[in-house]
Amino acid sequence: MSKENLPVNSAAENDLFPPHTIRAVNQLSEARRRAAYARLVPASIFKRFGIDANFHDADGNDLLDLRCDASLSVTEMSVYHQVGFRDPLLYGQITDTLNGQIHILLYILNDPDSPRFDVDRMPDGTRTLFGAEVRNIEAELAALRYGLTPGQLRRGLGLLGEAIEAFESFVASMDQEIYFAEPLHYHNAVLFERHGFSYAQGRRLMERIQAGFAPGGDLLPLLDNSTPFRSPQAADSIRLRSWAIHDNILGAPFNHVTMYKKIGVSAGLNTCPGCSWA
């Protein structure tokens, strides 16, 4: 048979084989793609917000926005609690590593019943990339005072543990044993540590931050109230440390940190012993 006459795999044919990568999931039929990515959603979200297993509300409206081109190895998903609401309950970006392993680029849970802080946009509508490009200082100050962390638009849903269980179910369904995550901020990395993650890269940075905020550390003198984000209380607070780091107290952005988790295994790391959340 010539190359030109070789059969082309259809979505229906791909459905016969269990996917092992994001790219393979994206090549499934629509129904199986949606079912596969449903594994990434904490089960309590469906129950709490009255969303059925097919991501429909009581009136049959589709609450899932799934962007997953069959030719690509990246997926963007948004799950809403009602049609037309500004922010999704869950927003995620997930991709394959070069070795075909699962890599979570972004995963955000929003409580739609909490106040919104426009840290993602400037007053003129310009996107801030959650403060990475430009900062809406007024909105960030309001978020800080409300008790939020850098990058948070709204209060979270308190479901990180359940979300990690969902991730592990998803990864296991693809016959993989390890997955990666990209913490956008210092506090994200600490939370991942406390749920069993280890570092593929970035552990030295985390240890350097701990040393800098410890007695005699070089970061302590910079907690001088020169800005509202550099409170002396940040020395012993994960949340306030994260705001100070977001405020460039390190002299460089918090980046180049990648973490990984083995299914069912906790690495037991703690790069900030004795540091409280608030």
BELPECOR-V544414 format. One record per run of one state. SS is the DSSP state (helix for helix, strand for strand, loop for the rest). FROM is the first residue (numbers start at 1). TO is the last residue. Records with the same first field share a line. If there is no record, write none. Layout:
# BELPECOR-V544414
SS=FROM-TO, FROM-TO
This chain:
# BELPECOR-V544414
loop=1-2, 6-10, 15-21, 27-29, 39-42, 49-55, 57-61, 63-63, 68-73, 80-89, 97-101, 110-120, 122-126, 128-136, 147-159, 174-177, 182-185, 195-197, 202-202, 214-219, 223-231, 247-257, 263-275, 277-278
helix=3-5, 11-14, 22-26, 30-38, 43-48, 137-146, 160-173, 186-194, 203-213, 220-222, 232-236, 238-246
strand=56-56, 62-62, 64-67, 74-79, 90-96, 102-109, 121-121, 127-127, 178-181, 198-201, 237-237, 258-262, 276-276
